[in-house]
Amino acid sequence: MVRFVFLFLAAALFLRGPLALAQGIDSEASHAVIMDYATGEVLWDKNGEEAMIPASMTKMMTAHLVFDRLRAGELSLTDQFTVSENAWRKGGWASGGSTMGLAVGDQPTVEELLRGVIILSGNDACIVLAEGISGTEEAFAREMTATAQRMGLTTASFRNATGLDEEGHRISAADLARLARLTIQDFPDYYAFYSEEAYEWRGIRQPNRNPLLGRTEGVDGLKTGHLEISGYGLTASAKRGEDRRIIVINGMASEGDRGREAERLMRLAFSAFETRTLTADNLVLPVLPVWMGERETVEVELADPLVLSGMKRAFADATVEIVYQGPLEAPVGAGDTVASLVITRPGEDTVSAPLIARESIARTGFFGRVLDGLNRLISGGETS
């Protein structure tokens, strides 16, 4: 069996739209990621897979556990939890950190606490939820870590529900982006909390800390973070048309720097990168030769739609090939996998997708096989 390759042009597919100069992207952030939501592919990163201190971006995982219990019916938005002295001391106004402003003995609902976590970044709200669900914040943090690991967030190691500095409390920027993607994908109704621009508790109205919300096109979440040791961070997502992108930055020097850098990277996420879908309808492929068949060629098509994300310039320089072990020998059944479509783009991972026969090709009779064999002998076995 010989490995055959067809190299063909797909100019109509890969050379559409203006080319953006995506080379040379950098960031002042110590850690940064741009992710495509549809594919989950990291389009660009800076130290993206390196475990870092996430600060209050941790609260996305806290909320995720609550969402999961709500979906399972183990919790209701109207359930109430009592505020402990521990939650008040660690996360109330006296703590000097981000707070919902709860008082000892308050009995907020789960829905109110979620708004306190997501919109106000309230440390007190996180601790109340953790204690109410798992008994202690430490037990809840262990469940956060175990759940994150099951979700494939392999760098996640949580020591608390708030994101306050604690030895070993880490997760990578890429895993935060994956967590954001799973939140949007798995909990579309609850994700709406992240787009609310302000929330009021006991007469005090506080704004959502997300600097892009209401200011940058399409942004509808997610979460800021800040500690002295980690700098200013943000996980954000925006949808424009059919495309959605997720960005994560951390290690910025100030709130202003965080806002400016996040806006710049979100703009690049849409202008420098693109997602394209190849289907049997929009990709015309050459026919492949068949040996000992009633017909000499077979039409092929993608087995499933293929979604590709990457730099626009890389699409322009793509190489598209059909690779198969040949020659194909009859009989060939409609739907049989007969080849692979291989797409190579500069600076991107090579992508391979199965190609299937669009029709059945029966094996020819005895005399037809004899003639086919003679033809192959005369031509030296060449089929392409």
N, C-alpha and C positions, 0 to 999 in steps of 0.2 A: 504494500500500500504506500502510495506517495502522497506527501502533503502538498496540496495545491493552494495557490493564493491568487485571487483576483483583486487587483487594485483598480478602483474606479472612483470617479469624481462625483461628489454630491454637492456641487456648488450652490444649487438653489436652496439647499437646506442649511449649509454652513456659512454662507456669505451674505447674510441679510442683515440690514441695520448698520448703523455707524459703529466703527470700532472704537473702543475706549482703551486708553493707555492704562492698563492695570499693573504694568511692571513697576517695581520700585515702591510699592505700598509699604509704609512703615507707620509706626505709632509711638507717641510719647508714653503710652501705657506700658507698664511692665509685663502685662499679660493681656492678650487681645485675641478675639475670634470673630470671624464672619461666617455664618452658617446659612445654607439654603434650607428652608423649612420642608419643602416638598420631598427632597431626597435625603435630608439629614446629613448632607455632605459638608464638611468644613472647607469652605472656599479659600480661606486665608487665615493664618494665625501667627501670633508671636508668643512663643512659650505657651501655646494653647493647651498642651497635654501635661504641663507641669503643675503639680499640686500647689495651691496657694491659699492664703487666708481670705475667705470670701466675705467676711463681715456680714452685714445684714442681707446680702444676697442668699445667705443660708435660709432665710424665711420662705423662699420658694419651696424648699423641701418640707418645711413645717406645714405650709398650706397644702402641699401635695398629699401628705398623710391624712389631713383632715378631709380633703376632697374625696380621697379613696374610701374613707369610712362613711361619708355621706352617700356615695354611690352604692356602697354595699348595704345601706340601710342600718348600719350600726350607730349612726348619729343622725340627728335632725338639725336643721338650721335653727329651730326654735328651742332646742335643748339649752339649758342654762348651767353655767359653772360658777362656783363661788370663788372670789378673789382671795387668795391666801396672803398672809403677812409676808411670806417669802417672795411671792410674785410682786407685791407692792414695793418691798425694799429693793429688790434687784432691778425692777423695771418701771417703777412709778416716777412721779415728778422728782422726788428726792434723789433719785439715782443719777440725774444729770444726763441720761441718755435718751434715745428716742422712746416715746411713751404714748400710750393711748390716754393716760390720765385716770386709770382705774384707782379705786380706793378699796381698802380692806373691807370685805363683806359684800361688795357689789356682786350682782348676779347677772352679768351680761349673757346674751344668747350666743350661740356658736356663730351665727351670722354677724352679729356685732363684733365679736372677737376677730373673725376673719377680716373684716374691714379694718379693724385696728392693726392687724398684722400687715396686710397688703398695702393699704393706703397710707397709714400713719407710721408704719415700721415699728409698732409698739412692742418693746421688749416684754412689758407686763402682759400684754395679750398673748404672746407666745407662751409664756410660762404658765398662764392660766389654762390654756388649751392642753399643754403638755401634762400638767398635773391632773387635769380633769379626765384625760384619756388614759394615761399610763400610770398615774399615781405619783410619779416624780419626773422632773425634767431629765434626769440622767437616764431613766428607763426609756423615755420617749426618744432621746437622742440615740440610744442603741438601736431602737427600731428604725429611726431615720437612716442610720448607716446600713442596716441589714436590707432595708427596702431599696435604698439607692444601689447597693451592690447587685441585687436581683434585677434591677432595671438596666444594668450594664454600666453604671456610673462607677467605674472601678477605682477612681482616685478619691472617692468620697469617704470621709472619716469625720463624723460629727460628734462633738462633745456636749453640745447644748442646742436648744431650739431657737436661740436668738441671733447667734453669730458673734456674740461677745468673745473677746480674745481668750483662748484657752489652748494649752499645749496639745498639739495633734489635731486640732480642728482645721481640716483642709478639704479642698476639692479643686479641680482644675477649671479653667475658663471653658474648655471644650465640654466638660461634663455639665457645667452650668447651662451652656447652650442646649445640650441634649435634654436636660431637665426642663428647660423652658419649652422646647419642642414637644415633649411628652405632655406637659401641662396643657398646652394649646390643643393638642391632638386628642387627649383623653378626657378633658374636662371643659369643653367649649362653653357650657353655661356658667360654670364657676369662674372661668378665665375672665369673664366680664368684670369681675371685681377689680382687676388690674387696670382697667381703663377709667375708673372713677377718679375724678380730679381733686376731690376733697371729701372729708368726712368730719362730722361733728359729734363729740361726746361730752355730755354734761355742759353744754353751752359753749364749748371751746371748739372752734372749727380750725382744722389743720389741713394744709394742702398735701396732695400726693407729691412725694419727693422726686419722682421721675422727671428730669429736666426736659425730656423730649415730648412728653405727653401734652397734647393740645398745641404744640409748637412745630413739630416735624411731621410731614405728610405721612399718614398711615399708621403712626405709632399708637399702639393700644395696650402696652405693658412693657416691662414687667417690674424690676426691682432694683433699687439703689443699695449701696453698701458703703460704710466708711468706718475705719478705725485709724487711730494714729499710726499704728504699725503697718497697716496695709494700704493706706491712701484711699482715694475716692474711686468707687467702682460702680458699674451699671450693667445690668442685663436688660436688653430692650428688644422688642420685636415690632415690625411694621409690615403692613400689607398694602401693596400697590398693584391694582389690577388683579391678575391671577397669581402674582408672585408674592411670597412672604420671605423676609430675611430676619435673622436673629443676630445680634451683636453682643459681645461681652467685652468690657474693658475693666481693668483694675490697676491700681497703683498711680492714679493721677494725683497731682499736687494740691488741687483745690476744686471746689464745687464748679467754679467757672471753667476751669480746664476740662473737667469731666464733661460738662455740657457741650462745650465746643468740639471736643474730640469725638464724643458720641455722635453728634450731628454729622461730623465729617465722615466718619466710618459708615454711618447709615446711608449717607448719600452715595458713597463709593460702593456699598453693598448692592445698590440697584444700578448704578451707572457703569461699573467696571465688570460686573458679572451678569451671567444670563443663564436661564434654565430653558432647555428645549426638549420637546417630546417627539421621539421618532415612533411612527406607527406603520402598520401595513399600508395605510392609505397615503401617507406623505413621503414614503421612501421607496423609490423604484429601483429594484435590484436586477442585475443581469441573470439570465438563465444559466443553469449548470448542466454540463454534459452528463449523459447517462449511458452506461455500457450494458449491452444485451437487453435493452428495453424496447418496447413497441414504439416509443418515441425517443429521439436522440437527446432531448433536453428536458429539464424540469424547471418550472418557475418556483421561486422561494420567497418567503416573507418572514418578518419577525414573528416569533412565537408570542411575544407579549410586547406592549408598548415599552419603550426604553426612554427613561428620563435622564438627561444629562445636565449637569451644572458645572460652570467654570468660567474662567475669564473669557470675555468676548474675543480677544485677540487669539486665544488658543483655539477657539472654534474655527477661525479663519484659516489657521495653519494645520487643520486636522488632516490625518491620513485615514482613509476608510478602506478596509479590505474584507474580502470573504475568504475564509480559511476552511478547508475541508480535507478529509482523507480520501483520496481519489484513486482511480475513477469511481464515481458512484455506480453501483451495480444494481440493476433491476432484480427483483421488484422493489419499487419505492411506494410507500403508502402515503396518502394525503395526511399531513400532520406529523409525519416522521421528522425527527431532527436530523438534518443532513449536513449542516455547516454551521459556522460561527461568523457573526459580524464583529469585526475587531476595529475599534476606533482609537487612534493614538493622537493625543494633543500635547503640544509642548508644555511642560510644567504640570501636567495633570496625569493621574493614574490611567493606564490603559484599561479600556472597557471592552468586555466581550459579552455578546448576547447570542442565544441560539437562533438559528434559522430553520424553518420547517418547510417541507414540500407543500405546495399549494394544491397539488393534484396527485393522483395515483398513476404510476407508470408500471404496467404489467411486464413480465418477462417475455421476451420474444420466443418464437418457436425454434426448433432445432436448426433449420436452415438459416434462420436469421442470426442465430448465435454463431454459426460457422462464418457467415459473411462478416459479422462484426469482428470476429477474431482475426480474419484475414485483413480487414481494414486496419486493425490495430497493429498487426504485424508489419504491414506495408508502411504505415505512418510512424513506426517506431514507438507506438504506445502513447503518443502525444495526444492529449485531450484539451489543451488550452495553450 
